[in-house]
């Protein structure tokens, strides 16, 4: 069953790039940008991460915490964060458990081949843990403008 705006965001427990456990519930009282992306250091994912990095102070001022989620390993996340100086944690969802909670691990098709992969999606979650927006058509180069109503 797909999540919808107004639903309670599923809590999760997962490791970040440093092996520290993060849960959604630890951010209660803050707005959360939970963004799922396919792979570190690929063009679209890098553009998206750098847009969020470049606008991080604005997001923080608006009360948002940014959490990235992909199936990459902690080590790959460390490299990605180091290379692009990302100021927010990346969750290493190597077993796809967080993806499955949010419905972002789906059958994809590229060049006629079918495979399971991450569907790029951003969930905006309010201070009470309720989903206030689901962004499915992510503009990787200007993603912050999709998150903060202007």
Secondary structure, 3 states (H helix, E strand, C coil): CCCCCCCECCCCEEEECCCCEEEHHHHCCCEEEEEECCCCCCHHHHHHHHHHHHCHHHHHHCCEEEEEEECCCHHHHHHHHHHHCCCCCEEECCCCHHHHHHCCEEEEEECCEEEEEECCEEEEECCCCEEEEEECCCCHHHHHHHHCCC
